[in-house]
Amino acid sequence: MKPAVLLALCSIAFAVLWTSGMLWSSGTIDLANVIILSVCGAFAGVAWYYAMRWVFQLVHLVRPTDPPANPDPER
């Protein structure tokens, strides 16, 4: 499995768990609360995906997504 696919699946799991936790801790479950927390959970999942991708690239666990600007012509 590619690292990007695993990271995407983990971000989906994070978004679902975060949304579930927020709904559980809010106490009242009505339509407006579910919609607002679902949108916030989706945003949190996307933010977590990009933050973890940046961290993994920073510590060189995955390859950078952009090719180098000037590839070495001798290789």
mmCIF file of the N, C-alpha and C atoms, coordinates in Angstrom:
data_MODEL
# 
_entry.id   MODEL 
# 
loop_
_atom_site.group_PDB 
_atom_site.id 
_atom_site.type_symbol 
_atom_site.label_atom_id 
_atom_site.label_alt_id 
_atom_site.label_comp_id 
_atom_site.label_asym_id 
_atom_site.label_entity_id 
_atom_site.label_seq_id 
_atom_site.pdbx_PDB_ins_code 
_atom_site.Cartn_x 
_atom_site.Cartn_y 
_atom_site.Cartn_z 
_atom_site.occupancy 
_atom_site.B_iso_or_equiv 
_atom_site.pdbx_formal_charge 
_atom_site.auth_seq_id 
_atom_site.auth_comp_id 
_atom_site.auth_asym_id 
_atom_site.auth_atom_id 
_atom_site.pdbx_PDB_model_num 
ATOM 1   N N  . MET A 1 1  ? 0.851   -1.181 0.000   1.00 0.00 ? 1  MET A N  1 
ATOM 2   C CA . MET A 1 1  ? 0.000   0.000  0.000   1.00 0.00 ? 1  MET A CA 1 
ATOM 3   C C  . MET A 1 1  ? 0.895   1.241  0.000   1.00 0.00 ? 1  MET A C  1 
ATOM 4   N N  . LYS A 1 2  ? 0.523   2.207  -0.819  1.00 0.00 ? 2  LYS A N  1 
ATOM 5   C CA . LYS A 1 2  ? 1.299   3.441  -0.897  1.00 0.00 ? 2  LYS A CA 1 
ATOM 6   C C  . LYS A 1 2  ? 1.124   4.265  0.372   1.00 0.00 ? 2  LYS A C  1 
ATOM 7   N N  . PRO A 1 3  ? 2.179   5.010  0.767   1.00 0.00 ? 3  PRO A N  1 
ATOM 8   C CA . PRO A 1 3  ? 2.060   5.839  1.969   1.00 0.00 ? 3  PRO A CA 1 
ATOM 9   C C  . PRO A 1 3  ? 0.956   6.893  1.870   1.00 0.00 ? 3  PRO A C  1 
ATOM 10  N N  . ALA A 1 4  ? 0.716   7.419  0.677   1.00 0.00 ? 4  ALA A N  1 
ATOM 11  C CA . ALA A 1 4  ? -0.313  8.447  0.523   1.00 0.00 ? 4  ALA A CA 1 
ATOM 12  C C  . ALA A 1 4  ? -1.707  7.876  0.772   1.00 0.00 ? 4  ALA A C  1 
ATOM 13  N N  . VAL A 1 5  ? -1.930  6.636  0.357   1.00 0.00 ? 5  VAL A N  1 
ATOM 14  C CA . VAL A 1 5  ? -3.235  6.004  0.578   1.00 0.00 ? 5  VAL A CA 1 
ATOM 15  C C  . VAL A 1 5  ? -3.436  5.745  2.067   1.00 0.00 ? 5  VAL A C  1 
ATOM 16  N N  . LEU A 1 6  ? -2.402  5.246  2.720   1.00 0.00 ? 6  LEU A N  1 
ATOM 17  C CA . LEU A 1 6  ? -2.493  4.992  4.152   1.00 0.00 ? 6  LEU A CA 1 
ATOM 18  C C  . LEU A 1 6  ? -2.722  6.292  4.930   1.00 0.00 ? 6  LEU A C  1 
ATOM 19  N N  . LEU A 1 7  ? -2.044  7.365  4.508   1.00 0.00 ? 7  LEU A N  1 
ATOM 20  C CA . LEU A 1 7  ? -2.230  8.662  5.158   1.00 0.00 ? 7  LEU A CA 1 
ATOM 21  C C  . LEU A 1 7  ? -3.644  9.184  4.945   1.00 0.00 ? 7  LEU A C  1 
ATOM 22  N N  . ALA A 1 8  ? -4.194  8.989  3.759   1.00 0.00 ? 8  ALA A N  1 
ATOM 23  C CA . ALA A 1 8  ? -5.570  9.425  3.487   1.00 0.00 ? 8  ALA A CA 1 
ATOM 24  C C  . ALA A 1 8  ? -6.568  8.638  4.335   1.00 0.00 ? 8  ALA A C  1 
ATOM 25  N N  . LEU A 1 9  ? -6.362  7.325  4.460   1.00 0.00 ? 9  LEU A N  1 
ATOM 26  C CA . LEU A 1 9  ? -7.259  6.521  5.291   1.00 0.00 ? 9  LEU A CA 1 
ATOM 27  C C  . LEU A 1 9  ? -7.170  6.927  6.764   1.00 0.00 ? 9  LEU A C  1 
ATOM 28  N N  . CYS A 1 10 ? -5.972  7.224  7.216   1.00 0.00 ? 10 CYS A N  1 
ATOM 29  C CA . CYS A 1 10 ? -5.808  7.670  8.604   1.00 0.00 ? 10 CYS A CA 1 
ATOM 30  C C  . CYS A 1 10 ? -6.454  9.034  8.834   1.00 0.00 ? 10 CYS A C  1 
ATOM 31  N N  . SER A 1 11 ? -6.402  9.911  7.837   1.00 0.00 ? 11 SER A N  1 
ATOM 32  C CA . SER A 1 11 ? -7.042  11.219 8.005   1.00 0.00 ? 11 SER A CA 1 
ATOM 33  C C  . SER A 1 11 ? -8.563  11.092 8.035   1.00 0.00 ? 11 SER A C  1 
ATOM 34  N N  . ILE A 1 12 ? -9.102  10.139 7.278   1.00 0.00 ? 12 ILE A N  1 
ATOM 35  C CA . ILE A 1 12 ? -10.545 9.893  7.323   1.00 0.00 ? 12 ILE A CA 1 
ATOM 36  C C  . ILE A 1 12 ? -10.938 9.351  8.698   1.00 0.00 ? 12 ILE A C  1 
ATOM 37  N N  . ALA A 1 13 ? -10.136 8.415  9.206   1.00 0.00 ? 13 ALA A N  1 
ATOM 38  C CA . ALA A 1 13 ? -10.406 7.873  10.541  1.00 0.00 ? 13 ALA A CA 1 
ATOM 39  C C  . ALA A 1 13 ? -10.312 8.968  11.599  1.00 0.00 ? 13 ALA A C  1 
ATOM 40  N N  . PHE A 1 14 ? -9.322  9.859  11.471  1.00 0.00 ? 14 PHE A N  1 
ATOM 41  C CA . PHE A 1 14 ? -9.192  10.973 12.409  1.00 0.00 ? 14 PHE A CA 1 
ATOM 42  C C  . PHE A 1 14 ? -10.420 11.872 12.357  1.00 0.00 ? 14 PHE A C  1 
ATOM 43  N N  . ALA A 1 15 ? -10.897 12.185 11.146  1.00 0.00 ? 15 ALA A N  1 
ATOM 44  C CA . ALA A 1 15 ? -12.065 13.057 11.011  1.00 0.00 ? 15 ALA A CA 1 
ATOM 45  C C  . ALA A 1 15 ? -13.308 12.423 11.623  1.00 0.00 ? 15 ALA A C  1 
ATOM 46  N N  . VAL A 1 16 ? -13.496 11.131 11.403  1.00 0.00 ? 16 VAL A N  1 
ATOM 47  C CA . VAL A 1 16 ? -14.665 10.440 11.959  1.00 0.00 ? 16 VAL A CA 1 
ATOM 48  C C  . VAL A 1 16 ? -14.582 10.396 13.483  1.00 0.00 ? 16 VAL A C  1 
ATOM 49  N N  . LEU A 1 17 ? -13.408 10.050 14.017  1.00 0.00 ? 17 LEU A N  1 
ATOM 50  C CA . LEU A 1 17 ? -13.259 9.986  15.473  1.00 0.00 ? 17 LEU A CA 1 
ATOM 51  C C  . LEU A 1 17 ? -13.394 11.366 16.115  1.00 0.00 ? 17 LEU A C  1 
ATOM 52  N N  . TRP A 1 18 ? -12.853 12.394 15.466  1.00 0.00 ? 18 TRP A N  1 
ATOM 53  C CA . TRP A 1 18 ? -12.953 13.750 16.010  1.00 0.00 ? 18 TRP A CA 1 
ATOM 54  C C  . TRP A 1 18 ? -14.412 14.210 16.029  1.00 0.00 ? 18 TRP A C  1 
ATOM 55  N N  . THR A 1 19 ? -15.118 13.963 14.925  1.00 0.00 ? 19 THR A N  1 
ATOM 56  C CA . THR A 1 19 ? -16.524 14.357 14.846  1.00 0.00 ? 19 THR A CA 1 
ATOM 57  C C  . THR A 1 19 ? -17.359 13.593 15.868  1.00 0.00 ? 19 THR A C  1 
ATOM 58  N N  . SER A 1 20 ? -17.103 12.306 15.997  1.00 0.00 ? 20 SER A N  1 
ATOM 59  C CA . SER A 1 20 ? -17.840 11.504 16.980  1.00 0.00 ? 20 SER A CA 1 
ATOM 60  C C  . SER A 1 20 ? -17.575 11.992 18.399  1.00 0.00 ? 20 SER A C  1 
ATOM 61  N N  . GLY A 1 21 ? -16.335 12.298 18.690  1.00 0.00 ? 21 GLY A N  1 
ATOM 62  C CA . GLY A 1 21 ? -15.994 12.806 20.017  1.00 0.00 ? 21 GLY A CA 1 
ATOM 63  C C  . GLY A 1 21 ? -16.642 14.142 20.310  1.00 0.00 ? 21 GLY A C  1 
ATOM 64  N N  . MET A 1 22 ? -16.672 15.013 19.327  1.00 0.00 ? 22 MET A N  1 
ATOM 65  C CA . MET A 1 22 ? -17.299 16.313 19.527  1.00 0.00 ? 22 MET A CA 1 
ATOM 66  C C  . MET A 1 22 ? -18.810 16.183 19.700  1.00 0.00 ? 22 MET A C  1 
ATOM 67  N N  . LEU A 1 23 ? -19.439 15.286 18.932  1.00 0.00 ? 23 LEU A N  1 
ATOM 68  C CA . LEU A 1 23 ? -20.880 15.062 19.100  1.00 0.00 ? 23 LEU A CA 1 
ATOM 69  C C  . LEU A 1 23 ? -21.185 14.467 20.466  1.00 0.00 ? 23 LEU A C  1 
ATOM 70  N N  . TRP A 1 24 ? -20.358 13.533 20.916  1.00 0.00 ? 24 TRP A N  1 
ATOM 71  C CA . TRP A 1 24 ? -20.567 12.902 22.212  1.00 0.00 ? 24 TRP A CA 1 
ATOM 72  C C  . TRP A 1 24 ? -20.387 13.903 23.350  1.00 0.00 ? 24 TRP A C  1 
ATOM 73  N N  . SER A 1 25 ? -19.385 14.765 23.221  1.00 0.00 ? 25 SER A N  1 
ATOM 74  C CA . SER A 1 25 ? -19.122 15.705 24.313  1.00 0.00 ? 25 SER A CA 1 
ATOM 75  C C  . SER A 1 25 ? -20.059 16.906 24.304  1.00 0.00 ? 25 SER A C  1 
ATOM 76  N N  . SER A 1 26 ? -20.732 17.169 23.189  1.00 0.00 ? 26 SER A N  1 
ATOM 77  C CA . SER A 1 26 ? -21.624 18.333 23.140  1.00 0.00 ? 26 SER A CA 1 
ATOM 78  C C  . SER A 1 26 ? -22.906 18.103 23.935  1.00 0.00 ? 26 SER A C  1 
ATOM 79  N N  . GLY A 1 27 ? -23.337 16.871 24.040  1.00 0.00 ? 27 GLY A N  1 
ATOM 80  C CA . GLY A 1 27 ? -24.525 16.587 24.844  1.00 0.00 ? 27 GLY A CA 1 
ATOM 81  C C  . GLY A 1 27 ? -25.805 16.601 24.041  1.00 0.00 ? 27 GLY A C  1 
ATOM 82  N N  . THR A 1 28 ? -26.069 17.655 23.272  1.00 0.00 ? 28 THR A N  1 
ATOM 83  C CA . THR A 1 28 ? -27.297 17.724 22.491  1.00 0.00 ? 28 THR A CA 1 
ATOM 84  C C  . THR A 1 28 ? -26.996 17.348 21.047  1.00 0.00 ? 28 THR A C  1 
ATOM 85  N N  . ILE A 1 29 ? -27.820 16.466 20.511  1.00 0.00 ? 29 ILE A N  1 
ATOM 86  C CA . ILE A 1 29 ? -27.641 16.050 19.123  1.00 0.00 ? 29 ILE A CA 1 
ATOM 87  C C  . ILE A 1 29 ? -28.864 16.517 18.346  1.00 0.00 ? 29 ILE A C  1 
ATOM 88  N N  . ASP A 1 30 ? -28.725 17.641 17.674  1.00 0.00 ? 30 ASP A N  1 
ATOM 89  C CA . ASP A 1 30 ? -29.759 18.118 16.779  1.00 0.00 ? 30 ASP A CA 1 
ATOM 90  C C  . ASP A 1 30 ? -29.130 18.321 15.405  1.00 0.00 ? 30 ASP A C  1 
ATOM 91  N N  . LEU A 1 31 ? -29.942 18.610 14.413  1.00 0.00 ? 31 LEU A N  1 
ATOM 92  C CA . LEU A 1 31 ? -29.484 18.655 13.024  1.00 0.00 ? 31 LEU A CA 1 
ATOM 93  C C  . LEU A 1 31 ? -28.404 19.713 12.807  1.00 0.00 ? 31 LEU A C  1 
ATOM 94  N N  . ALA A 1 32 ? -28.599 20.891 13.347  1.00 0.00 ? 32 ALA A N  1 
ATOM 95  C CA . ALA A 1 32 ? -27.620 21.968 13.154  1.00 0.00 ? 32 ALA A CA 1 
ATOM 96  C C  . ALA A 1 32 ? -26.274 21.597 13.776  1.00 0.00 ? 32 ALA A C  1 
ATOM 97  N N  . ASN A 1 33 ? -26.299 20.997 14.941  1.00 0.00 ? 33 ASN A N  1 
ATOM 98  C CA . ASN A 1 33 ? -25.070 20.594 15.619  1.00 0.00 ? 33 ASN A CA 1 
ATOM 99  C C  . ASN A 1 33 ? -24.339 19.517 14.816  1.00 0.00 ? 33 ASN A C  1 
ATOM 100 N N  . VAL A 1 34 ? -25.072 18.558 14.270  1.00 0.00 ? 34 VAL A N  1 
ATOM 101 C CA . VAL A 1 34 ? -24.463 17.493 13.469  1.00 0.00 ? 34 VAL A CA 1 
ATOM 102 C C  . VAL A 1 34 ? -23.841 18.060 12.202  1.00 0.00 ? 34 VAL A C  1 
ATOM 103 N N  . ILE A 1 35 ? -24.529 18.982 11.540  1.00 0.00 ? 35 ILE A N  1 
ATOM 104 C CA . ILE A 1 35 ? -24.010 19.564 10.303  1.00 0.00 ? 35 ILE A CA 1 
ATOM 105 C C  . ILE A 1 35 ? -22.751 20.386 10.579  1.00 0.00 ? 35 ILE A C  1 
ATOM 106 N N  . ILE A 1 36 ? -22.811 21.236 11.578  1.00 0.00 ? 36 ILE A N  1 
ATOM 107 C CA . ILE A 1 36 ? -21.661 22.090 11.896  1.00 0.00 ? 36 ILE A CA 1 
ATOM 108 C C  . ILE A 1 36 ? -20.454 21.247 12.299  1.00 0.00 ? 36 ILE A C  1 
ATOM 109 N N  . LEU A 1 37 ? -20.650 20.259 13.148  1.00 0.00 ? 37 LEU A N  1 
ATOM 110 C CA . LEU A 1 37 ? -19.529 19.429 13.586  1.00 0.00 ? 37 LEU A CA 1 
ATOM 111 C C  . LEU A 1 37 ? -19.023 18.518 12.474  1.00 0.00 ? 37 LEU A C  1 
ATOM 112 N N  . SER A 1 38 ? -19.879 18.112 11.544  1.00 0.00 ? 38 SER A N  1 
ATOM 113 C CA . SER A 1 38 ? -19.427 17.315 10.405  1.00 0.00 ? 38 SER A CA 1 
ATOM 114 C C  . SER A 1 38 ? -18.543 18.142 9.479   1.00 0.00 ? 38 SER A C  1 
ATOM 115 N N  . VAL A 1 39 ? -18.929 19.387 9.242   1.00 0.00 ? 39 VAL A N  1 
ATOM 116 C CA . VAL A 1 39 ? -18.100 20.268 8.415   1.00 0.00 ? 39 VAL A CA 1 
ATOM 117 C C  . VAL A 1 39 ? -16.765 20.537 9.102   1.00 0.00 ? 39 VAL A C  1 
ATOM 118 N N  . CYS A 1 40 ? -16.814 20.791 10.391  1.00 0.00 ? 40 CYS A N  1 
ATOM 119 C CA . CYS A 1 40 ? -15.571 21.013 11.139  1.00 0.00 ? 40 CYS A CA 1 
ATOM 120 C C  . CYS A 1 40 ? -14.711 19.754 11.172  1.00 0.00 ? 40 CYS A C  1 
ATOM 121 N N  . GLY A 1 41 ? -15.329 18.583 11.273  1.00 0.00 ? 41 GLY A N  1 
ATOM 122 C CA . GLY A 1 41 ? -14.585 17.329 11.251  1.00 0.00 ? 41 GLY A CA 1 
ATOM 123 C C  . GLY A 1 41 ? -13.920 17.084 9.907   1.00 0.00 ? 41 GLY A C  1 
ATOM 124 N N  . ALA A 1 42 ? -14.614 17.422 8.820   1.00 0.00 ? 42 ALA A N  1 
ATOM 125 C CA . ALA A 1 42 ? -14.011 17.286 7.492   1.00 0.00 ? 42 ALA A CA 1 
ATOM 126 C C  . ALA A 1 42 ? -12.814 18.227 7.351   1.00 0.00 ? 42 ALA A C  1 
ATOM 127 N N  . PHE A 1 43 ? -12.968 19.453 7.831   1.00 0.00 ? 43 PHE A N  1 
ATOM 128 C CA . PHE A 1 43 ? -11.854 20.401 7.794   1.00 0.00 ? 43 PHE A CA 1 
ATOM 129 C C  . PHE A 1 43 ? -10.686 19.898 8.643   1.00 0.00 ? 43 PHE A C  1 
ATOM 130 N N  . ALA A 1 44 ? -10.986 19.337 9.813   1.00 0.00 ? 44 ALA A N  1 
ATOM 131 C CA . ALA A 1 44 ? -9.928  18.813 10.682  1.00 0.00 ? 44 ALA A CA 1 
ATOM 132 C C  . ALA A 1 44 ? -9.211  17.642 10.026  1.00 0.00 ? 44 ALA A C  1 
ATOM 133 N N  . GLY A 1 45 ? -9.939  16.790 9.323   1.00 0.00 ? 45 GLY A N  1 
ATOM 134 C CA . GLY A 1 45 ? -9.317  15.666 8.618   1.00 0.00 ? 45 GLY A CA 1 
ATOM 135 C C  . GLY A 1 45 ? -8.401  16.118 7.502   1.00 0.00 ? 45 GLY A C  1 
ATOM 136 N N  . VAL A 1 46 ? -8.832  17.109 6.733   1.00 0.00 ? 46 VAL A N  1 
ATOM 137 C CA . VAL A 1 46 ? -7.988  17.643 5.650   1.00 0.00 ? 46 VAL A CA 1 
ATOM 138 C C  . VAL A 1 46 ? -6.761  18.340 6.225   1.00 0.00 ? 46 VAL A C  1 
ATOM 139 N N  . ALA A 1 47 ? -6.956  19.103 7.285   1.00 0.00 ? 47 ALA A N  1 
ATOM 140 C CA . ALA A 1 47 ? -5.823  19.791 7.914   1.00 0.00 ? 47 ALA A CA 1 
ATOM 141 C C  . ALA A 1 47 ? -4.834  18.775 8.492   1.00 0.00 ? 47 ALA A C  1 
ATOM 142 N N  . TRP A 1 48 ? -5.334  17.704 9.087   1.00 0.00 ? 48 TRP A N  1 
ATOM 143 C CA . TRP A 1 48 ? -4.470  16.669 9.641   1.00 0.00 ? 48 TRP A CA 1 
ATOM 144 C C  . TRP A 1 48 ? -3.679  15.981 8.533   1.00 0.00 ? 48 TRP A C  1 
ATOM 145 N N  . TYR A 1 49 ? -4.340  15.723 7.384   1.00 0.00 ? 49 TYR A N  1 
ATOM 146 C CA . TYR A 1 49 ? -3.662  15.101 6.247   1.00 0.00 ? 49 TYR A CA 1 
ATOM 147 C C  . TYR A 1 49 ? -2.482  15.952 5.780   1.00 0.00 ? 49 TYR A C  1 
ATOM 148 N N  . TYR A 1 50 ? -2.720  17.247 5.554   1.00 0.00 ? 50 TYR A N  1 
ATOM 149 C CA . TYR A 1 50 ? -1.645  18.115 5.072   1.00 0.00 ? 50 TYR A CA 1 
ATOM 150 C C  . TYR A 1 50 ? -0.556  18.339 6.115   1.00 0.00 ? 50 TYR A C  1 
ATOM 151 N N  . ALA A 1 51 ? -0.943  18.409 7.381   1.00 0.00 ? 51 ALA A N  1 
ATOM 152 C CA . ALA A 1 51 ? 0.061   18.578 8.436   1.00 0.00 ? 51 ALA A CA 1 
ATOM 153 C C  . ALA A 1 51 ? 0.943   17.336 8.548   1.00 0.00 ? 51 ALA A C  1 
ATOM 154 N N  . MET A 1 52 ? 0.352   16.153 8.516   1.00 0.00 ? 52 MET A N  1 
ATOM 155 C CA . MET A 1 52 ? 1.142   14.928 8.620   1.00 0.00 ? 52 MET A CA 1 
ATOM 156 C C  . MET A 1 52 ? 1.999   14.712 7.378   1.00 0.00 ? 52 MET A C  1 
ATOM 157 N N  . ARG A 1 53 ? 1.490   15.065 6.205   1.00 0.00 ? 53 ARG A N  1 
ATOM 158 C CA . ARG A 1 53 ? 2.292   14.945 4.984   1.00 0.00 ? 53 ARG A CA 1 
ATOM 159 C C  . ARG A 1 53 ? 3.504   15.857 5.062   1.00 0.00 ? 53 ARG A C  1 
ATOM 160 N N  . TRP A 1 54 ? 3.308   17.064 5.581   1.00 0.00 ? 54 TRP A N  1 
ATOM 161 C CA . TRP A 1 54 ? 4.423   17.999 5.725   1.00 0.00 ? 54 TRP A CA 1 
ATOM 162 C C  . TRP A 1 54 ? 5.446   17.470 6.728   1.00 0.00 ? 54 TRP A C  1 
ATOM 163 N N  . VAL A 1 55 ? 4.978   16.928 7.850   1.00 0.00 ? 55 VAL A N  1 
ATOM 164 C CA . VAL A 1 55 ? 5.883   16.387 8.867   1.00 0.00 ? 55 VAL A CA 1 
ATOM 165 C C  . VAL A 1 55 ? 6.649   15.193 8.308   1.00 0.00 ? 55 VAL A C  1 
ATOM 166 N N  . PHE A 1 56 ? 5.971   14.296 7.597   1.00 0.00 ? 56 PHE A N  1 
ATOM 167 C CA . PHE A 1 56 ? 6.645   13.131 7.034   1.00 0.00 ? 56 PHE A CA 1 
ATOM 168 C C  . PHE A 1 56 ? 7.687   13.536 5.999   1.00 0.00 ? 56 PHE A C  1 
ATOM 169 N N  . GLN A 1 57 ? 7.407   14.568 5.209   1.00 0.00 ? 57 GLN A N  1 
ATOM 170 C CA . GLN A 1 57 ? 8.402   15.053 4.253   1.00 0.00 ? 57 GLN A CA 1 
ATOM 171 C C  . GLN A 1 57 ? 9.555   15.733 4.972   1.00 0.00 ? 57 GLN A C  1 
ATOM 172 N N  . LEU A 1 58 ? 9.267   16.383 6.086   1.00 0.00 ? 58 LEU A N  1 
ATOM 173 C CA . LEU A 1 58 ? 10.300  17.068 6.845   1.00 0.00 ? 58 LEU A CA 1 
ATOM 174 C C  . LEU A 1 58 ? 11.301  16.083 7.432   1.00 0.00 ? 58 LEU A C  1 
ATOM 175 N N  . VAL A 1 59 ? 10.833  14.946 7.906   1.00 0.00 ? 59 VAL A N  1 
ATOM 176 C CA . VAL A 1 59 ? 11.733  13.952 8.488   1.00 0.00 ? 59 VAL A CA 1 
ATOM 177 C C  . VAL A 1 59 ? 12.142  12.885 7.470   1.00 0.00 ? 59 VAL A C  1 
ATOM 178 N N  . HIS A 1 60 ? 11.834  13.121 6.212   1.00 0.00 ? 60 HIS A N  1 
ATOM 179 C CA . HIS A 1 60 ? 12.247  12.285 5.077   1.00 0.00 ? 60 HIS A CA 1 
ATOM 180 C C  . HIS A 1 60 ? 11.701  10.862 5.159   1.00 0.00 ? 60 HIS A C  1 
ATOM 181 N N  . LEU A 1 61 ? 10.460  10.703 5.601   1.00 0.00 ? 61 LEU A N  1 
ATOM 182 C CA . LEU A 1 61 ? 9.819   9.392  5.589   1.00 0.00 ? 61 LEU A CA 1 
ATOM 183 C C  . LEU A 1 61 ? 9.137   9.108  4.258   1.00 0.00 ? 61 LEU A C  1 
ATOM 184 N N  . VAL A 1 62 ? 8.754   10.154 3.527   1.00 0.00 ? 62 VAL A N  1 
ATOM 185 C CA . VAL A 1 62 ? 8.183   10.003 2.195   1.00 0.00 ? 62 VAL A CA 1 
ATOM 186 C C  . VAL A 1 62 ? 8.908   10.944 1.249   1.00 0.00 ? 62 VAL A C  1 
ATOM 187 N N  . ARG A 1 63 ? 8.791   10.646 -0.013  1.00 0.00 ? 63 ARG A N  1 
ATOM 188 C CA . ARG A 1 63 ? 9.422   11.502 -1.015  1.00 0.00 ? 63 ARG A CA 1 
ATOM 189 C C  . ARG A 1 63 ? 8.642   12.802 -1.162  1.00 0.00 ? 63 ARG A C  1 
ATOM 190 N N  . PRO A 1 64 ? 9.342   13.892 -1.506  1.00 0.00 ? 64 PRO A N  1 
ATOM 191 C CA . PRO A 1 64 ? 8.614   15.139 -1.791  1.00 0.00 ? 64 PRO A CA 1 
ATOM 192 C C  . PRO A 1 64 ? 7.750   14.962 -3.038  1.00 0.00 ? 64 PRO A C  1 
ATOM 193 N N  . THR A 1 65 ? 6.640   15.661 -3.094  1.00 0.00 ? 65 THR A N  1 
ATOM 194 C CA . THR A 1 65 ? 5.722   15.506 -4.220  1.00 0.00 ? 65 THR A CA 1 
ATOM 195 C C  . THR A 1 65 ? 6.201   16.236 -5.459  1.00 0.00 ? 65 THR A C  1 
ATOM 196 N N  . ASP A 1 66 ? 6.981   17.291 -5.305  1.00 0.00 ? 66 ASP A N  1 
ATOM 197 C CA . ASP A 1 66 ? 7.442   18.065 -6.445  1.00 0.00 ? 66 ASP A CA 1 
ATOM 198 C C  . ASP A 1 66 ? 8.822   17.582 -6.886  1.00 0.00 ? 66 ASP A C  1 
ATOM 199 N N  . PRO A 1 67 ? 9.025   17.426 -8.201  1.00 0.00 ? 67 PRO A N  1 
ATOM 200 C CA . PRO A 1 67 ? 10.369  17.060 -8.658  1.00 0.00 ? 67 PRO A CA 1 
ATOM 201 C C  . PRO A 1 67 ? 11.318  18.238 -8.487  1.00 0.00 ? 67 PRO A C  1 
ATOM 202 N N  . PRO A 1 68 ? 12.637  17.999 -8.438  1.00 0.00 ? 68 PRO A N  1 
ATOM 203 C CA . PRO A 1 68 ? 13.569  19.103 -8.288  1.00 0.00 ? 68 PRO A CA 1 
ATOM 204 C C  . PRO A 1 68 ? 13.507  20.053 -9.486  1.00 0.00 ? 68 PRO A C  1 
ATOM 205 N N  . ALA A 1 69 ? 13.757  21.328 -9.235  1.00 0.00 ? 69 ALA A N  1 
ATOM 206 C CA . ALA A 1 69 ? 13.673  22.347 -10.290 1.00 0.00 ? 69 ALA A CA 1 
ATOM 207 C C  . ALA A 1 69 ? 14.749  22.139 -11.347 1.00 0.00 ? 69 ALA A C  1 
ATOM 208 N N  . ASN A 1 70 ? 15.957  21.818 -10.935 1.00 0.00 ? 70 ASN A N  1 
ATOM 209 C CA . ASN A 1 70 ? 17.078  21.601 -11.836 1.00 0.00 ? 70 ASN A CA 1 
ATOM 210 C C  . ASN A 1 70 ? 17.628  20.199 -11.613 1.00 0.00 ? 70 ASN A C  1 
ATOM 211 N N  . PRO A 1 71 ? 17.113  19.199 -12.318 1.00 0.00 ? 71 PRO A N  1 
ATOM 212 C CA . PRO A 1 71 ? 17.655  17.860 -12.116 1.00 0.00 ? 71 PRO A CA 1 
ATOM 213 C C  . PRO A 1 71 ? 19.100  17.785 -12.611 1.00 0.00 ? 71 PRO A C  1 
ATOM 214 N N  . ASP A 1 72 ? 19.891  16.978 -11.959 1.00 0.00 ? 72 ASP A N  1 
ATOM 215 C CA . ASP A 1 72 ? 21.292  16.831 -12.312 1.00 0.00 ? 72 ASP A CA 1 
ATOM 216 C C  . ASP A 1 72 ? 21.403  16.144 -13.670 1.00 0.00 ? 72 ASP A C  1 
ATOM 217 N N  . PRO A 1 73 ? 21.971  16.811 -14.702 1.00 0.00 ? 73 PRO A N  1 
ATOM 218 C CA . PRO A 1 73 ? 22.019  16.208 -16.040 1.00 0.00 ? 73 PRO A CA 1 
ATOM 219 C C  . PRO A 1 73 ? 23.026  15.057 -16.138 1.00 0.00 ? 73 PRO A C  1 
ATOM 220 N N  . GLU A 1 74 ? 23.937  14.926 -15.188 1.00 0.00 ? 74 GLU A N  1 
ATOM 221 C CA . GLU A 1 74 ? 24.938  13.881 -15.264 1.00 0.00 ? 74 GLU A CA 1 
ATOM 222 C C  . GLU A 1 74 ? 24.434  12.539 -14.764 1.00 0.00 ? 74 GLU A C  1 
ATOM 223 N N  . ARG A 1 75 ? 23.322  12.499 -14.082 1.00 0.00 ? 75 ARG A N  1 
ATOM 224 C CA . ARG A 1 75 ? 22.801  11.223 -13.572 1.00 0.00 ? 75 ARG A CA 1 
ATOM 225 C C  . ARG A 1 75 ? 21.971  10.533 -14.578 1.00 0.00 ? 75 ARG A C  1 
# 
